[in-house]
């Protein structure tokens, strides 16, 4: 397939960046810079006029690849050698002449081979359409629940097969099917439904190059999570992990899902760690290969289920659902859909991708159909093998992507298949790589988010959600699609993986982006022995481990260094980071680094620093850094950061009782609301700010209410779009309410408020005055009443509510009044009864519900589990955590049965996830235990009882 569009887009993007860089050098080197700018402008015009026809396809491909490599070389030289020099000497002038000659030769070759357009060619109208502005509905309804059209029957059959209580022996069920047939979708839904019925569970996705040691370690971490960050199991050998799993699972009823096993030898090792103690354990596998499926299911009670292609009716149903979600006013006609479905041959992934293409409102439906039919008629697709026509469909969809989105889409091949990719991480990497074009009036982040949402809408990536936000938190790329983009990006030299050095096809291109997946010591050794081939690397990404990470000083051209969630990274391995003068993105999230070297403050091009989940609390002094995004959990605000005028995103910094503090290295920092006010005032580009209050309760009431009011007033006057206040004390709620009652923030789109535990005992009706509040996490240190919930229901823009309380002493009825825009509701009662009850019409837009309840106390107090979940008609996902402490087995089972029954009445057929907490604390039905009503009356008053008075303690973390 010819991908001129991608190379044109990426090459012109590099030119734009070069022009911006060269313009800054005009003052010192006007003559030479002006000549180079003129040549680059001429080259850009040639790129934009490249013919889109199929003639000379291979020649065009080679020419554009050569141009892109030339532009890389110019960019590297300008940034590393010229940008820091006040005067240009003979050597620099000679180098510029070489580049000018190379540009001239490239343009001459372009004309010689007749690569430029002379007149519109067939299909150019479609290319123009694909190059248009990306359009994504602001009201896009995310497909948060997998569409199980055609899979309901198989799902029920397999669930019943796995649940069979008569069979106590270990049972293995294998789902067989080609890539894209829906076997993983089916397996995940079964796993989600049944996992709560087992003592422990694990879900492992397998890549074709994953070692069995990595698979086993993943299972171990899920069934027996590490107790702390110093857990040493990551260094264990395979035999040690097998031994630990065998002994730990020996007394447990477990459920393990192993997705996409590629060979028999892997299964032979994995099964050695999964004992059969005849207590009803279950294993579910998926595979593309029949011999693997048969090998996994050798016991008499084991079972192989082969996924079949969808019939015509189910295929049409999926296509119409996908298209109508975005084009309600412009549905596809039946005749056209039948033509398309012939090509899709009943494969769910093919149907979804085709539907995503037709659902694109940026292009007229008739134009889309014309383009697809032309592609179908140009090939004898009916003779294609399964993999061939799946690739053809992806070809068509990819060709019709807007040009800049193509680059962003192919860039996903940096990540391993089946990897969940965080949205923040991805978009900031796109920006650091120069893949996001500058749009007038739009920040780069906003454009990147539009591209991310567009790829979701086109069904090329699958969004991932949790109950912390109403928007997608990340994405997953289907294995078949990942193979497609990995192949294409390899051909275009966009991404190189470490496996290339161990394969027969040693890379012949200059390696620009390198993705390292440490799965064994051999791969680490391979990397170390090939360092000389990586001298031109611009992007370096590590996965799994970095014990053998090479010296960073050898990567002078590095722009992106990402080591997120790698194991074994030490502070001293970052000492040479000061030599990475061009570094724009540094990703250390989830690593064991606890301190950054002082030298990082000298990296003037650094745009994004991600230190989330590291436990890092201090930062070195920033001097020339033009930081745009600081992603952290809780760090002190360095004084110099208040002078950084490029800042767009800062999360999360902490405010404490001290007005000033000194960093352990002697670097001054400011942690007062007054300092935050100064940051907001000076950082005119600031888009997002996260704050965590870490001082003792009552501090602000006595000392700094005035400073907080100043900060809130600055927020109201600023262009801030997202504000998050963590551990905010109830003593200060009146400050917030009073301040913004006088002047509400004009531009705030998302306002997240998380109150401090045990600090609030009654919800004020004045909360409704926070009209801009969209995300609220609130903890009430008492039994909550209906009037408290109703007060929150009056918040007009609330999208997410996470409410934790001791319980409900009376029925808490939620009617059709209030919560009109709520999308996510989390209601947790870890200590008392849950009397929540939804009435018809309640929460009309609710998509995700999570609730935790104590089964015994709820049944004793209210007599039933009538929550009214069936009235939440828009739900797509329900998760119920049943706390078994002080409950009888019959209480727990009754709670699960009641919730499942209520969910079954919802027409939308939401996904249901039931799980048990403290299952070992379940009382036998015949045993007597003290009534929860007695405990409540004697130990916990309905109001004004703080956590310290509770005999059970406030360990909220138990339900996370």
Secondary structure, 3 states (H helix, E strand, C coil): CCCHHHHHHHHHHHHHHHHHHHHCCCCCCHHHHHHHHHHHHHHHHHHHCECCCCCCHHHHHHHHHHHHHHHHHHHHHHHHHHCCCCCCCHHHHHHHHHHHHHHHHHHHHHHHCCCECCCCCCCHHHHHHHCCCCCCCCCCCCCCCCCCCCCHHHHHHHHHHHHCCCCCCCEEEEEECCCCCCHHHHHHHHHHHHHHHCCEEEEEECCCCCCHHHHHHHHHHHHCCCCCCCCCHHHCCHHHHHHHHHHHHCCCCEEEEEEEECCHHHHHHHHHHCCCCCCCCEEEEEECCHHHHHHHCCCCCCEEEECCCCCHHHHHHHHHHHHHCCCCCCCCCHHHHHHHHHHHCCCHHHHHHHHHHHCCCCCCHHHHHHHHHHHHHCCCHHHCCHHHHHHHHHHHHHHCCCHHHHHHHHHHHHCCCCCCEEHHHHHHHHHHCCCCCCECCECHHHHHHHHHHHHHHCCCCEEECCCCCCCCCEEECCHHHHHHHHHHHHHCCCCEECHHHHCCCCCCCCCCEEEEECCCHHHHHHHHHCHHHHCCCCEEEEECECCCCCCHHHCCCCCEEECCCCECCCHHHHHHHHHCCCCCEEECCCCCCCCCCHHHHHCCCCCEEECCCCCCCCCCCCCCCCCCEEEEEEECCEHHHHHCCCCCEEEEEEECCCCEEECCCCCEEECCHHHHHHHHHHCCCCCEEEEEECCCCCHHHHCCHHHHHHHHHHHHHCCCCEEEEEEECHHHHHHHHHHHHHCCCCCCCEEEEEECCCCCCCCCHHHHHCCCCCEEEEECCCEECHHHHHHHHCCCCCCEEEEECCEECCCEEECCCCCCCCCEEEEECCCCCCCEEECCCCCCCCCEEEEEEEHHHHHHHHCCCCCCHHHCCCCCEEEEEEECCCCEHHHHHHHHHHHHHHHHCCCCCCEEEEEEECHHHCECCCCCCCCHHHHHHHHCCCCCCCHHHCCCCCCHHHHC
